[in-house]
Structure formats: structure tokens, C-alpha cells
Amino acid sequence: MGIPALDVRTDSDGTVVIRPHGLVGLNHAVELRQVLVHAVRKLRPMRLVLDLADVTGLDPINLGTVSAICDIADDHSVAVFIDCPSAVLAGQLTAAGVSPRRLRLTSTRTR
């Protein structure tokens, strides 16, 4: 099986953190979608962080999934934040419909 495509953890304050790894392409689309939807619709944390610090790229399907989950999270009163490793990925997410207010460049915060 190798390295898992993503890790999920719950912080002490209840924040759910989802951290995919590498190039998140078509072969990861179902897993990412299922984990995001489960977190928002079933776990319903106050905050969900999609930590993309270890992601080298997102394909168009996964960019759309991330954009859609932000709207679904709003419907379920879950605050979604996306930690981006680069301004390029942040630009791609914004172009896919993700509000810039959800984006946090990882270089601006300590890990």
C-alpha cells in the first residue's frame, strides 16, 4: 500500500485537520472527497483545516472538490481554512472558487 494519500487528526480544540501528501490527482479524488464530506457532514467540527503543506499540486477535479466542500461547510456551520504551501496553489484555489479569506499561506505561520 505504501504511504497513505492523506492523514486526518483532531486537535485538542476539536479542529479536524486533513493533510494530503504529494501530487493529489485523479487517483486520490474519491478518497479526498469522502474524507472531506464525512468531516463536514458527520463530524461537523467548528473548524476544518485542509493542510496542503505537503502537496505538490492539485488536479482540476480536486480543486473543484475543495471549492465545493467550502460551500457545503458553510451550510453546516463549519469554518474551513486551507493552508497553502505557495501563492501558485492559492491562486489555483481562488480561480476554482475558494474565497481568499479561507486561504493561509504556510510561510506566514509557524508549524
C-alpha positions in Angstrom: 0.0 0.0 0.0 2.8 2.5 0.8 2.3 5.9 2.3 -1.3 6.9 2.8 -2.6 9.6 0.5 -3.8 11.7 3.4 -3.7 11.9 7.2 -6.6 13.0 9.4 -6.3 14.2 13.0 -8.4 16.0 15.5 -6.6 18.7 17.6 -7.3 19.2 21.3 -9.6 22.1 20.5 -11.8 19.9 18.2 -10.4 21.2 14.9 -10.2 18.5 12.3 -7.0 18.7 10.2 -6.8 16.8 6.9 -3.3 16.7 5.4 -2.9 15.2 1.9 0.5 14.3 0.5 2.3 14.7 -2.8 0.5 15.3 -6.1 -3.2 14.9 -5.4 -4.6 13.7 -8.7 -7.4 11.7 -10.1 -6.4 8.5 -8.2 -7.0 10.4 -4.9 -10.2 12.2 -5.9 -12.6 9.7 -4.3 -10.7 9.4 -1.0 -10.3 13.2 -0.6 -13.9 13.8 -1.4 -15.1 11.1 1.0 -12.9 12.3 3.9 -13.9 16.0 3.4 -17.6 15.2 3.1 -17.6 12.9 6.1 -15.8 15.5 8.2 -18.2 18.3 7.3 -21.5 16.4 7.3 -20.9 13.7 10.0 -18.2 15.1 12.4 -19.3 18.7 12.0 -16.3 20.3 13.8 -16.3 24.0 14.4 -13.2 24.2 12.3 -11.8 22.1 9.5 -8.2 22.8 8.2 -7.1 21.4 4.9 -3.3 21.4 5.3 -1.7 21.4 1.9 1.8 22.0 3.1 2.9 18.6 1.8 1.0 18.9 -1.5 2.9 19.5 -4.7 -0.2 20.0 -6.8 -4.0 19.5 -7.1 -5.6 18.4 -10.3 -8.8 20.2 -11.5 -11.1 17.5 -10.0 -9.7 18.0 -6.6 -9.6 21.8 -6.9 -13.3 21.6 -7.6 -13.8 19.3 -4.7 -12.1 21.7 -2.3 -14.2 24.6 -3.6 -17.4 22.6 -3.3 -16.6 21.5 0.3 -16.3 25.1 1.3 -19.9 25.8 0.3 -21.1 22.6 1.9 -19.2 23.5 5.1 -21.0 26.9 5.2 -24.3 25.1 5.0 -23.3 23.0 8.1 -21.7 26.0 10.0 -18.2 24.5 9.7 -15.4 27.1 9.3 -12.9 25.9 6.6 -9.4 27.1 6.4 -6.9 26.0 3.8 -3.1 26.1 4.5 -1.3 26.6 1.2 2.3 25.9 0.5 2.5 28.5 -2.2 0.9 31.5 -3.8 0.6 29.5 -7.0 -1.6 26.9 -5.3 -3.6 29.7 -3.5 -4.2 31.3 -7.0 -5.5 28.0 -8.4 -7.8 27.5 -5.5 -9.1 31.1 -5.8 -9.7 30.5 -9.5 -11.6 27.4 -8.6 -14.0 29.5 -6.5 -12.4 29.3 -3.0 -12.7 32.6 -1.1 -9.2 34.1 -0.4 -10.4 34.7 3.2 -10.1 30.9 3.7 -6.5 30.7 2.5 -3.5 30.9 4.8 0.0 30.8 3.2 2.0 28.4 5.4 5.0 30.7 5.2 3.1 33.2 7.3 2.5 31.0 10.3 4.7 28.7 12.4 4.3 25.0 12.2 
